[in-house]
Structures are given as C-alpha cells and as structure tokens.
C-alpha cells in the first residue's frame, strides 16, 4: 500500500481502506508468483472488472511493436489535435485532409514523411471504424472508441467522458485505444504513468 501510495494501479483513483484489493499482475493461475513485484493495489471496482485475458491485454503480440521505439504520451495530444482538425475538415469537405492540408494547418506547408503518415492514420481510423469490430472488443467498446474519435457525431470526446457515458471501464478503453494506435503504426509507451495520463485525455 505504501509503494502504490494507496492509489489504484488500474484507474489511478485513491483507494479507501475498505476497498483495498491486492491483485496478481500475472495471475496465479498463469504461473504468477506472490512476490511483491507481481502484486499491485486495485480498488474494489477495478478488481471486479479485471479481465482474465491477461495475454491479450499485457503481452507483446507484434514483433514490430517490440522492436520500434515507443512514443511518449504527448504524441496522443498530437493525434487528438489532428483528429479535431480532421473531423472539422471532413464536415466541410466530405473527406479527410491530405498530407498537404495537414501540413498547411500545423506546419509550414512542407509535406514530409510525418505528414504523409498522419494522413494515412486518418484513413486507417476511418477504415477501422467502418469495418466490424475486432475480436478483442465488445460492440459497446467499439462504439465508445468511435464516439471518442468523432466517428459518431463529428466531435472528439475525452476518454473519461466516453467511459462515463457508455458505462465502459476506462482502463479497458485505454488499453484498446493503445491497440488502435498500434494498428496504425504508432506505438505509445506502456507503463502505469502513461496509463494514468492517457485516461485523462
């Protein structure tokens, strides 16, 4: 409890004395030990919602993700700013902005690899949300992410607001959104600090 500062490792909320749960990070059933390094503090709510799909949620499934340098959480802010601009542009022009239009909005108009990748990311997101939900998501989680990125009403929303509105688990949405970015080729760091900051974006 002292190590975690009585803060839930999953959602980042303060944990009341009567709501304390100690959780095996690698489940005991999967061979996890009861050593201090494999135990974390959870609140009552997060412990009850914890998934038993440890491998899908926590292990590296892609060689590319394992070898690429991971981005700081500040990159999410860049993508969110792009998303706001892109959804506004789409409502006015019936399409997402191309690399030149992205550069004109955020830079000096010069198109480079970064602008090309950002334009490609918008198209990847559009394709992802048009297709059926992936196996690792529920329909409700897919709708929550669609709402978050403006593919429902053309407006971006904070992840916390979407979680409240849809009654979805915020920590699970953070994991799924990180997976969405990875599908588009953007690998963001995975640690407790990043998850806490991500949940506030």
N, C-alpha and C positions, 0 to 999 in steps of 0.2 A: 504494500500500500504506500509506503514511503517512496519507493522508487517511482511509482506511477503518479505520485502527488495526489492520490485519491481522485484521479481523472480516468474516465473510461477510455481504454485503448482503441475502441472502435469508433465511437461518435464524438469523443472529446468533451463530454459533459461531466460536471462534477458528480461524484457518486456518494449518495447518502450512506451513512453507516448501515442502515437496514437493507440496502440494495446491493451490497458488495457480492460479487461473484468472481471466483478465480477460475480462469479458463486455460486449458492446454492449447497452445498455439498450434502445434502439431498434435492432433488428437491422440489420446492414449490408445484408441483402437487402431490407429495408423502407425503405432510404434513410438509415439512421442513420449518423452520422459517427464517426470515430475520435478526436474531440476528447475531452479529459479529462472534460468534463461528461456525455458519453454512455458512459463506461466505468465499470464497477463491479467490485469484487472478489467472486468467488464461491469457495466451497470446491469440491473435486472432486465431491462428492456432488450439490450443488445444480446445478452446471454440467451434469452428466449428466442430471439430471431436468428441466432447463429446457424449458418448453413452447415450441413455435413459434407458439402462438396469441397473439401479442403484443397484437393489437387487443382480443380478448375479455378479456384479463387486465388491461390497463392503460389503455385509453381510456374516456372517459366515454360511456356509451351512452344515458343518460337526461338530458333537459333539466332535469327536477326535481332530479336529483342535482347537476347543475352549478350550479343557482341557489339551492338550500337551504343554510343554514348547517350545516356538518358538526360532529358531536358529538365530544367528547373521548373517548379510550379508556375513561375512568372510567364512561361510560354502559354499556359492556359488563358491568361489575360489577353495575350496577343490574339489567340484564336477567338475568344469571346468578342473582342473589338471587331475582328474581321466578320464574325457572324452577324453582329448588329448592322454593320455596313452592308453586308451581302444580302440580308433579308430586306432591308430598305431598298437596295438597288433592284432586287428581284421584283418587289411590288411595283416599282416604277417602270421597269424594262422587260418584265416577263422572263427574265433569265438571270443567272448569277453573273457577277462581274468576271471578266477575263483578267489575265495577269497584268496587262497594261492599265486597266481600270483600277486594279488593286494598288498598283504602284503609284498611280496618279493621286489616289486618296491618301496613302500612308507614307509615300516616299517622294522622290523627285521625278517620278515618271519613267525612270530607267527600269527595264524588265530584266531580272536575273533569275537564277535558279530558285531562289526563295519565293519570289512572286509566282513563278510557274507552279511550284509545289503547293502554295496556298490556294491557287485557283483549282488545282487538281483535288485538293482536300474538300473544297466546297462541292465539287461534282461527286466525290466519293460519299460524302454525307448524304447528298440528295439521293443517290442510288441506294445507299444502305436503308434509308427511311422509306423508300418506295417499295422495297422488297419485303418479303415476310420476315418475321422475327427470327433471329438466330436461336439455336437450341438452348444456349445458356441464359436466355432472357424469357421472362414471362411476358404476356401481352401487355400487362399493366406497366411493367418496367420499360418496354419498348415505347409505349405511349408517353411515359414520363420523360424519356430522353428526347422524343420527337417534340414535345412541348418545350423542353429546356432549350433546344436549338432553333426554335421558331418554325418548325415544320407543321405546326398545328394552326397557329394564329399569326405567323409572320413576326412575332416578337420573341426575343430571348428572355429567359427567366432564370432566376438563381436556382441552383440545385436544391437548396434548402426549402424554398417556396414550393417547388415542384413536388418534393418529397412530402411536405405537409398537405398539399392539395390532393395528391393521389394516395396518401397514406402508405407510401412505399418507404422502405428502410433506406435512410440517407447513406449509410456506409456501403450498402449493396449498390446503390446508384453510382457512388464514387468509383467503385471497382469496375462496374460496367462501362462507365464513361471513359475510364482509362483504357479499357479494352477497345472501345470505339476509336479512340485516338491512335492506338497501336495498329488497328486495321488500316488506318490512313497513312501509316508510316511514321507517326510521331510517338516516341517512347518517353514518357514522363517518369521521373524517379518514383519509386515505390517505397515509402517509409512512413512512419507514424506522423512526422511533422508535415509531410506533403499531404497525407490524407486529411489531417485536421484543417489545413489551409484550403484544400480543394473543396471541402464540404461547405465553406463559407463563400465560395464564388458563385 
